[in-house]
Amino acid sequence: MPGDDPISRASRFVIPDFRVAPSRKRAYTRFMMSNTPCACTTLRRVTRAVTAAYDAALAPSGLRVTQFSVLRTLARLGPLPVTRLAAEAALDRSTMGRNLDPLERRGLVRIAVGDADQRERVAHLTATGEAAIEAALPYWHEAQQRVTALVEPSALGALSDRLDALREA
C-alpha cells in the first residue's frame, strides 16, 4: 500500500496520548505546538526508517545494513584494529565488538591478535565475507535507489557535513 513503507510511516509526526491530567496535557500540547519538532527525535525517527528500509532490502542476503557496512569498510580499508573500525563506522568499540561477533561466527570476518600489540584485536575480511558483499550489493543498490529517490544525495551530503560540526563542538 502506498505510504505504508517504513520511510513514509516515520515521516508522520504524532503527539503521543499521555495519561496525564487534562490541564497538564493541554499545557504540553500548547508547548509542543508552539515549537518546532525536536530535531533529535525527528532525525532518530528518520534514521530508524532508513535503517528498516535497508534491512528489508538486504534480508534476502542474510545481512543487516550495519553488518553490510562493516564488511564494506573492511573491503575498502583492509584489515583494521577493532577500535579503528569502530571509529570508521562512528560506533563505540563495544558496539563494534557486538556487531563483529555474528560476522565472525558466520565466517565473514576473522578476528586476529595484533602483530605489534598482543592486546589489539584486528578484523580481517574473509573470502566468504567478500562473497557476501557481492551477493548483497544488488539488494543494497535497490535500497539506495529508493532512498535517493526521496532525498537527493547532495542534500544528504550537505546535512552530514553540517551535522559534523556538532561532533567537533
N, C-alpha and C positions, 0 to 999 in steps of 0.2 A: 504494500500500500504506500503511495507517495507520502512523504513527510513522516514516515514511521521508522526511518533508519536512525542509528544512534546519533548522528550529527544533527539531524533535524530535531530529535527529541531533546537534545542538550541545549538547543538554542531557545527553547521555551522557558521563560522565567516565570516561576510561580511562587508566590509568597506562601510559606507553609502555614497550616492551620494549627497554631499553638493552642494548647489547653490552658488559657490564662483568663483572668477576669476581663470582662468586656472593656472596661476603661483602659486597662493596660494594653489590650490588643489594639484598640483604636490608636493609642499613642505610638505603638510600634509601627502600625500601618502608616500613620501620618509621617513618621520619621523615614521609613523606607521609601515611601512615595515621593518625599521631598528631596531625596538624594539619588545620585546615580547608583546603579547596581555596583556592588563590591567587585572591584577588578580581580581580586584573588579568586573569589568564588566563581566568577564568570570564566576566568582562564582555566581553573581546575575542571569546571564542567566541560568546557570545550576540549581540554586535553583528554579527559576520560572518554568523550565521544569519539575523538580521532583514534585513540588507542583501541577502542572497541571496534571501530571500522577496520583498522589494520589487522587486528587479531582475527576478526571474522574472515577477512580475505585470505589470511595466511593459514587458517585452520586446516585446509587440505594438506599442507606441507608438514603439519605436526609441530610448527613453531609458533611462538607468540612474537609480537613485534619487538619486545625487549630482547628476546633471545636472538632474533634475526639481526638486530642492531649490534649486539656483542660479536656475533660471528663476522659481520661485515667489517667491524672495526679491526678485528684480528686479521682479516684478509687484507685490509688496506695497509695496516701498520706492521704486521708481522708479530712474532711473539712479544708479549708485554708483561711486565710485572702487574699483578692484580691491582695494586694501588694506582699505577699509571692508567690501566684500562678503565678503572672506576672514574678517574679524572676525565678521561676522554669521553666517557658516557655521561658525565655530570651526575654521577652517583657517589654515595659514600662507599667505603671499602667493604663494609659488612653486607650492604645490599648487593654489591657486585659478587661477593662470595656466594650469596644465596642464589643469584642468577646463574653462576657458573656450575653449581652442583648438579642440576639436572642435565646440563650440556655435557658435563664430564661423564655422568652415568650412561648417557646415550652414545658416548664415544665421539662427540662432535668437537670437543676440546680436550687437551691433555694439560694437566697442571703438573709442573716440574719444579724442583728446587732450583733457586737461582745459582748461577755459576760463581758470582763474586760474593754473594751473601747467602749462606745456607738457610737463613730465616725467611728469605724472599721466596714468594710463590710466583711462577711465571706461567701465563696461559699461552698455549700453542693451539693453533687451528689444525685439526687433523684432516686427512683426505676425506673422511666421512663428513666432516664439517663443511668442507669445500663443496661436496656433492649436495649437501642440504641447502647451501646458499643457492646453488644453481637451480635446484628443484623449486625453491621458494620464490625466486626472482619474478616469474610471471605473475604470481599472486600479489607480490609487493607492488609491481607496476600497476596492477588493477586498482589497488587501494590508493596508490599515489595519484593516479588519474582522477579518481573520484574526489579526493580531497582538493587537488589543484584545480578542479573544475569549479569548486566552491570558493576557493581563496587563491588568488594569484601567487605564484612562488615568490615574486618580488615583494609582495606585501608580507609574506611570511619572513623573508629575509630581513626586511626593514623592522618588523616587530621584534625579531630576535636580536638584531643589533641594538635597538633602543632599550630592550629589557636587560641586555648585558650590562648596561650601566648600573643596574641595581646590584649586580654581583660585585662590581668594582667599588661601590659606595661603602 
